[in-house]
């Protein structure tokens, strides 16, 4: 979620979102015979080849081997925002930690929720698991910043470190917003700006744009209350500031909007979010 969330639920951002074809080179043609070879003594007439045995059979042809997926071997870090145990440990999650650009932020937050009480931490964890399964099925190695939805943290600086230590090809943090502005709806994708290192420059911008474009083509509308055309350049998000890998953060929608809340609460809706995010990551990795 972003700064427009409730004061009791400051934004958690995490360290963080793919196709080209290949062609086989044809074997080189053998060189033409040299003049010396054409003037050499004629070769002796070969003896007639014996007839093949009637019991011989042709060698079976080998089946073609399918090429590996384009993104196989890549590493993706998925960062589901917040955690289910944060609310019971205020001292721990309120502890200040480095946030980049000379800032500090609370270690973590509780996140937001729908008006009916469905929490952001449960939504992000479920979507991240679905995204991870889709990527793993394509041969991509997936690393999560948290392994369950009952723990505390990890802190935002640690989440960024997980992506850096994994040498991730892409880091995607998954969140949902909690704006109470009238009519606020839609997704947006945040990226670090101005960049603090090379990975935060063109690679992170391209990751954010690919996520934005794929979310749109998957039927999601860009936010009407924050960012521009679904993108939000940010200098205050710890997970993005501290990342040395291509990273972006997806705010999937506004949990306080009734229509979007209904989509996030349903398993089918969460699968729609996950499918779009996974497709975007694949497209980014393969580009």
N, C-alpha and C positions, 0 to 999 in steps of 0.2 A: 504494500500500500504506500501511498505518498503522503506529502505534508498536509493534504486536505483531510486526512483521517482524524478520528477523535483524539483528543489530547491524551487520553489514557492508552492509546494504542499507537505510539510513534512507529514510524516506518522501519521495517526491517528490510534491508536489502542484502543480498548475498552475492558472494563471489560466483559470480558466474565464472545460444542459440544460438540445397546441398546436392547438375549432373552432366558429365561429359563422357563421350564415348571414346573407345580406344580402337586403334586399328593395328593389325599385325603387319610387320614389315615383310614383304615378299622376299624369298631367298634370292641371292644374287645369281645371275645367269653365268654358266661356265664360260671362260675365255675362248675365243676362236682358236683353232689349231694354228701353230706356227708354221712358217714356210718350210722349216727343216723337216717337220713331221710329214709334209705332203710329198717330199722328195725322197724319203727313206725307202729302202727295199720293200717291195710288197710283202705284206704279211702272208704266211702260209694259209692255204685254204683250210678253214676249220672242218673237223669231222662232223658228220651229221649228228645232231643231238639225239640221244636215245629217247624213245617215246616214253611219256610219263607212265608210271605204274597205274593201272586201273584202280588201285585201292587208295591212291593218294588223294588228299582233299585240300582245298585252298585254306590258307591260314585265316582264322577268324579276324575280322576287322575290329579294331578297338573302338569303344564308344567315345565320342567326344567329351572332354571334361569341361564343364561349365566354368566360366571365369568367376572369381570371387566377386562379391558385391563391391561397388566402387568405393564405399566408405569403410570397408572391412579393415580392421587394425587401428582405426581412429579411436581417440579417447574423448568422451564427453562427460563433463561433470554437471549433474543436475542438482539444483539447490532449492528444495521445497521450503518456502518461507515459514518462519516461526517454529513452534513445537508445542505439543499438547500439554507438557508439564510446566511451561513457562509461567502460567498464571499463579501457580502455587509456590513459586520461588522468586518473589519480587526483588530481594536483595541481590540475588545472583544476576538476574537479567537487567537490573538497573545499573550494574557496575560499568563505569565508563571504560571504553576501549578505543584504540586508535581507529580513525575513520578516513585517513588520508587527507592531504592538503592542509595538514596542521590541525585538523578537527578531531574531536572525540565524539562518540555516540554511545548510547546504552548498549550493553552487550547484546541484547535481544529485546523483543517485545512480544506481547500476547497476540498481536494481529487483530483483525476486525472480524465481523460475523454478519450474517444476514439478519434481518429484523426478527426472523423466527429462531435465531440462535445457532444456525449452522456455522461453525467456526472456519476461519480462513486456513488455520493450520491443517485441518482435516482435508479441506479441498486441495490445498497445494500438495500434500503428501500423496493423496490418491492420484492426482493428475501426473505427478512425477513418476510414480510407479508404472503407470500406463505408458508414459513416454519412454521410460527406460526399457520396458519389455519390447516395445516396437523397435527400438534402436538395437538392442541386443540380438533380436532375431535377424538383423542385417549384418551381424558380425562386428558391431561397434562395442567397444568396452565402455561400460557405464559405471561411473562413480557417483555416489550420493553423499551429500554433506551431512545427512542424518539418516539413521537406519530404521527409525520407528516414529510413531506419533504420540509417544508417552513421555519422552525425555525432556531435558532442558537444554536450550541452545542448539548447537554451539553458537558462540558469539560471532558477530558479523565479520570480525577480522579473521577469525579461525576459518570461517566458511571460504573467504577469499584465499587463504593459504592452502586449503584443500585443493582448489582448482590449480593453483600455481605448482604445488608439489606433484600433482598428477600429470603435469606437462600437458594439460588438456588442449585439444584442438578447438574446443568450444565449451564455454561455461554459460549455462542458462539458468537464471533464477526465476522461480515461478511464484507469483503472488496474485492477490485479488485486492481491489481497492475498497475503501469504505467511505466514499464521499457522500455527504448528506445534502449536497447542492441539488436543488430541484431539477429533475430531469436528467441528472448526470448519468451517462451510460457509455459503454464502449471500452475497448481495450486500448492500451498504449504500451510501447516498448521503449525502455530507458537505456541510455548508453552514456559512458563517461565523456564529458566535454567541459573544457578543453582536455585533450588526452595528456596523460602523464608519461606514457611510454609508447613504443611503436605498436604494441598489440592493441592499445586503446584507440589507436587511430583508425586507419582504413579497415583492418580486420574486424574490429568491434562494430564499426559503422555498417559494414556489409552484413554482419550477422544480424544486427538490429533491423536493417532494411529487409532482409530475407524473411525474418520472423513477421514483420509487419505485412509484407506482400502476401505471404502464405496464409496468414490469419484472414486477410481480406478475401482472398480467393476461396477460402474455406467457409465463407458466409458470416464472418464476424465483422462488426462495424467498428471503425476507429472512434476513439473517445471524443466526445463533444465538449469536454470541459477542461482538458489538460493536453499539453503538447500540440504538435502540428502534424496533421495527416497521419496520426498514429505513432509518431516518434516524439520522444522527449529527451533532449540533451540535458544532462544533470552533472553537477559538480559536487553534490552533497551526499552521494550514496556510497557508503563504506565498501560494500562488496565490489562495486565497479572501480572506485578509486584505487583500491589495493590490489587489483588484479593485474598480473603480468601476462595473462592469456586473453584471447578474444572473448569478451563477455558482454552479456546483455540481460536485461530483466524484463519479464513480461508481466504486466498487470492485466490479467485475463478479462477483467470487467469490474463493474461496481456491484458489490454484494448488497448494497442498500437499494438498488434498483430492483423492483419486484420481478420484472421479466428476466433479468440476468441472474437474479438469485434463484429463480426456479430452474434455470438451466444448470447452474452450478450444483444445485442440490441433487439433481437426478444423475444416475449412473450414465445414462445415455449422453447427457450434456457434458459430463466430465470426459467421456470418451471422445466427444467432438473436439474439445479443447486439446486433448492429448494428441489426437491424430494430426491436428494442424501443426502443433509445436514439433512433433517428431518429423513430419514431412519437411518443415522448414530447416531443421537441423541437418537432415540428410542432404537437402539441396545446398546448404552452405558448405558442408564438408566436401561435396563433389564438385564444387565450382572452382 
